[in-house]
Amino acid sequence: MSSMKIAGIIISIILVIWAGASLAYMWGDDIISFTNYIKLTITLAILAVVVGVIALIFSEYFKEKKYKDEKFLD
């Protein structure tokens, strides 16, 4: 499985967690406070960006390595 597919799965899980927290904040009676909701939102956004950037780095690294192995690059 490629790094981008794994990153897509992880980011999808993060999105589902955020959607659940948003629903809990909107419809729940004091299930999650506003400050904790903002903290969770910022944390999940940072985590999603980090996962995406790491996946992109790995993808490019292995793509370049593959090209070098196949003699497309010097």
N, C-alpha and C positions, 0 to 999 in steps of 0.2 A: 504494500500500500504506500502510495507516495506521501510525502510530507504535506503537500497541499490538501490532500483528502483528509488526512488526520487533523490538520488545522481547521478544516471546514467542519468536521464533526465536533471538535472541541468548542469552536466559536458558536456552533448551533446549540450546544449544551448550555453555554454561557447565556445565550439569548433566551433560552427557555427558562433558566433560573431568573433572569431579569424580568421576564414577562410575569412569572409567578409572583415575584416580589412586588411588581407594579400592581397586579390585581389584589394582592393582599393589602397593599397600602391604600388603594382606592376603595375597596369594598369591605375591608375588615375593620372592626372597631378596636383600635389600638393594638393591632397585631404587630405592626412595625411603626416606629416613630419616624417623623420626617427626617431627623438628622441621620438616623440609621439607614433610611432609604437612600438619601443622597450619598452617604458613604459607600453603600453597596453599589449604587449606580456608577460612581466614579471608579471604584475598585474593579468592577466587571468591565468597564470600558477600557481601562488601562490594561487589564489582563487580556482582553480580546486583541488589542493592538499589539501587545508583546507577542502573543501566539502567532498572529499574522506575520509580523516582521521576522520572527525566527523561522517560520515555515518558508517564507520567501528567500531568506538567506540560504537555508538548506537546499531548497529547490534549485537556486542558481548555482550553488557550489557543485551539486551532483550533476547538473546539466553540463557545466563546464568540464567537469572530470570525465563525463561520458564522451564529450566531443574530443578531449585530448586523447582518450583511450582509442577512439576511432580515427585518430590522426586528422581531424578536421581543424584543430588548432595546434600551433607550435608549442 
